[in-house]
Structures are given as C-alpha cells and as structure tokens.
C-alpha cells in the first residue's frame, strides 16, 4: 500500500502479469524494486515507440522544411560529402549537420523513404523522455520521473517534433542532458567532477545540433540559477578550461572542416543567422513579445490546463527537492522562455528545450495529487480540466450548427472525418473529467495518455491522408516528373515545394513575381510551373498565356502549351 504521512511505505510484491497489465496504476508501488525500475524504463520506451513511431511511413513529407531537410540528408549519401550540407545545388548554412548525419545512417539502413527521414526525430525524442525520467527520479523520486516522462511524451509540441524532420528535437535532447548533468554534479559532491565534465560533452553535441544555442541556453539557465541561489563559487568547479577543450573535441572538428572548405560559413552562421535572428528586424519569423504564450498554450496540450496549479505550487515550494530542484526547474523554463521572447525571430519550436522542465513541474503536482490525502489537490485537477471540457463541448455544438464545409475546400477535410475526430476527442476529454469527478486520479492520468494516443492515431489515419495534398507536393511533383526530361529543374511560383524535390530527386527554380512568370510563359519552348490556388488567382492577368494541365489538392500545374 502507499505510505501514509509519517510512516514508511510497506514493500509490496506483485505478480509480473498484474504489473504489466496495470502498469499506470501500480507504478508508484514499485519505487524500491529493480523490477519496477526496469518496468518504468520499458514502459516509457514502449510509449515513445508508439507515440513517436506509429505511422511514420504513412504520411508524405510536408512542405516546408520536412522535404528540405530530407533532401539535404539524401545529398550527403549521393555526393559523399559529410561536411557541407547542400540544398537545391547550393551550400546550406542555416543548421549544423548532426541531425542530417543520423538521417543519412537511417537512409543507408532503410532506404530513401518517410520512415527513415523521420526516424532520427523519434530517436532523439525517445532519448529526451528517458533523460527527463532520470532527472526527475534524482530530484523527486521515480514516480515523479516516470510521470514527467509520460507528460513530456504526451505534450503536443514535443510529440509533433518527435515525428517530423526538423532539428529542434536534437537541441532539446542535448540541452536537457547538459542541464541534467549539471544538476547531478550539484547534488552529488563525490561525483561532481565527472558530472560537470559530462555537462561539457552534452553541450558539445548541442552545439553540433543547433549551433551556439547549444551552449548559450544551458549557460543562461545555470548562470541565473547560481546567482539566485548564491552559489556563484560553483563556477570554479565547472572546469571551464577542460570544458572548452571538450567542446573543441566534440564540435570543433566539424566546424573546423566546414570553415576550411567554406570560409564564409562562420560569418554567416554566427553573425547573420544566430545574432541576426536575435536582433534583426528583417526576419521572416518576426512575432510579438507575447508570441510564446500562444505557442505554449498549444504546445502543452492537453496538460496546459494544469499550468496555473503547477506553477503556483512550484513557486510556493521553490526550495523543494535537493539542490533547490524546483527552483532550478522554474529558472530553466523561465530563462528559456524569456530569452526567446526577447528575440525578434520567433517560431513555436524554438521553446521546445523548456518542455522537460515544465513536464517535471506538472509531474510533481500530479504526484502530490496521487499521494496526498488532502482532497483539495484532486479538486484542483478537476477544475483545471474543466475549461478544456467546455472548449470541446463548444466545438461539438459549433460543428453541429455550422458544418465545416469550408475545410474541404481549404484542407481536403470532409465533414464526416472532422465530426469523427472531434467527437472522439471530446468523448475522451469528458471521460477524464468524470474520472477526476469521482476521484479516480490514476485512471484519469491513464485516460489523458489514451487521449493523446487517440489524437495521434486519428490524425494519421483519418485526417493526414486528406490533408496531404494540401501540405505536400508529392503526387503533382511526380506527375510533372514524368513530363520533364532527365536533369531539368522544377519551376515553382512564389515558394519552393521541397517535398516534390525529395520524391523526384530534382532541383528547382523559384519565380518570385508575376514578371518572372510571364517571361517563363513567353518562352519559345514548353515550360511548366507549379503554384497554389491563391497564387493562381494572383496571376489571373496572365491567364491568356497558360493552360491548367493538372491539379492535386490546392496546387496546380500550368504550362504555356496545352497537352496534345
């Protein structure tokens, strides 16, 4: 049974079959057993394999970014150049190469396909969940660590970025690992030197994953934490000299090699890409200072409703845990949030490195609700969940009153698919509410995980096939590929369609304005161009110069010559 306050827990031995079947309910009972430790780790791995691995191959690569990063990864194998990333015939300096290296290995093992392209993200995501578990276990015990891993894996933004071809999940893993090693060194004096050296190793891989941010983010968190706790003297034990040598050993060889081949690389990557993204107003990703409040509201779904409870509880008990663990997590989340809020360039994925800290703060509150005899905590969970129930009920009523016919034209979603998706999710949200109402807190946690899994499965099986032609250019690109001679480039209007480039292995020319399109259409030879419905209307004044030959989703293939 669970320990009552002031009384040690009674050790419980459970049959393995019972534990496996009821692992979400029995996990807190296994805190002191080696079998329980193994089961927690295996359960997290199994959860990640399902959430991050289910249907990786079933959805086409989307525009933009997925196709581009997949093309860059494939180019490593086609050119044999493992140093300089290339895209569309040019060097690509925006991202370091670590993610692409792992992707190239996946392509070698599984071929050029969607599964292999997305596999690195799934691996990084799974490792990040496990690191979060070990950090939470060190801070507050195995149950909090386990719940933190579950909450992180089931957060919308983390789940999404563990299933797509982008680099942010790699930065999140190594940032989390670096901060975990720092914390381990903080509380374990005997092994401090070893852990702090491992901090530098993890930071080196973070730099390989995303550049200077790999050191800047953990450095910012640690600096603020040491100032807040008056432990500045610990900097002397960080072994900065050895640390810099480790950074050079881990990340230096690639940065040296690419700079040797491309003298303009460091100037562009450090000054223009990194510093420019933080300070320049001339950016494609500008956003207001409150941008990341909206990003968190989506990214932490469905757990976002517990933010007020978890944060207020954490602030009130910020000295809780060895080494001021709660304060460390608060500073971790707050410093990264503030850092990116002050930057001019903003994307939702940038704040992913703060998610492990928030997940552990949520897990701490859930653990208290599971073990505390005070019913106020469980009531807090109930009322925190209520807004999500209201939102889903409102969505169901709205869809009943206003059928989503426009979604079919804009995204290929026919009403029955939308109804089925929303009704299923709404039913699970309401189920969680009633479980909390009847104080079935553990069952409610399991139901939320089921809600996350159902959301992912339904999206892949029901929504993604319809949305695909509106988010990707695979089919239209392949049909155009059959019309073009070998080696000829695609032509796109206004924006690049990188998914088509991946599936057909062609480079592309992007026309920026109607004048360039007009010059193409007035050519003496037959020309083709792909553009979307919005841009087709934009160039309506040129309609006498082209013929619409094909369509897929919201994209059109036009030519200056009709088909025979």
Beta strands, then each sheet from edge to edge (+ up, - down):
strand 1: 86-87
strand 2: 90-91
strand 3: 490-493
strand 4: 508-511
strand 5: 528-532
strand 6: 547-552
strand 7: 555-559
sheet 1: 1+ 2-
sheet 2: 3+ 4+
sheet 3: 5+ 7- 6+
end
